[in-house]
Amino acid sequence: MKDKWFRKGIELTEAQTEEMVNMLTKRCKEYTKGRIRSPITYDLDTLIEKHWGLRRFYISHTDNDVHYCVGQCQISEIKEIRNDLMRMFP
């Protein structure tokens, strides 16, 4: 089996969605978590097409959890993705 990279048409379980939201909103307030959770839950395909960072997430075949493939700096990349999502969905 292979890891499933986020591409158009991917479906997440509720636990995987929550895990992704937690990754993107670590140390954020509940308001921010809600703003990120909504588009990920209801419009993930559009987000994946519009934002490069979401194509770096994948579902591991070993534990079926969501993971992020880091480029240079995970902290700054996650923050950029979070801020971009909040700008896309005010």
N, C-alpha and C positions, 0 to 999 in steps of 0.2 A: 504494500500500500504506500501511497505517497501523501505528503502534506497537501492540503487544499488551500491554495492561495486565493485571496479575495478577488473575485472577478464577477462580472455581471451574472446574475442568476444564482448566486450563492445564498443559501438559506441557513440562518443561525437558529439554534435552540434558544430558549429563554435564558438558560444558564450561560451560554456563550455570549449572548447579547449583553447580559449583566456584567460578565467578565470584561468585555471590550469597553463598556462604559466606565467601569472601575479603573481600567488602565488609562483611559483618556482623562479621567477626572480625579486622579489621586490628589488628595489634600484640597479639593474644591468643595464649595458649599453645595447643599442639596439643590438649590436653584439651578446652578450650572449643570449638575448631573441630569436634571430633568430636561434641560435644553439640549443636551447631547443625546440623551436616551431616545427622545422622540424621533428625530430623523434617522437614527440608526435602526430603530425598530420598524419604522413605516416607509422609509425611502432609501434603503441601503444601496440599491442598484444605481440610483442617480448620484449618490455620494461617491461611489466607487468610480463612476465615469468622470466626475468633475474634479476629484482630488487625488493627486499622486500618492499621498501618504496612506490612504486606505488600501491601496494595492500592496502595501508592505505587510499587511496583517495576513496571517494564515491560521488554519486549523491543523494542529499536529495530529498525525495518524496514531501516535503512541498513546496520548492521553486525551484526545478529542477536545483539547482546550485551545483558546485563541491565544496567539503569540504575535509579537511584533519583531520584524527583522530590522535591526538598527543599522542606520547608515553611519553618521559621524557621532552624533550625540543624542541618545534617546530622550533625555529630558527636554532639550530644545525642540526636537522633532515632534514629540507628543504635544508640547505646548503650542507649536505652530498649527498642528492638525486641529486641536481643540479650538483655538482662536478662529481659524478659518471656518470651521463648522458653525461656530456661533455667529460669524458674519454672514454666512450663507443662509442661515435660518434664524433671523432675529426674533 
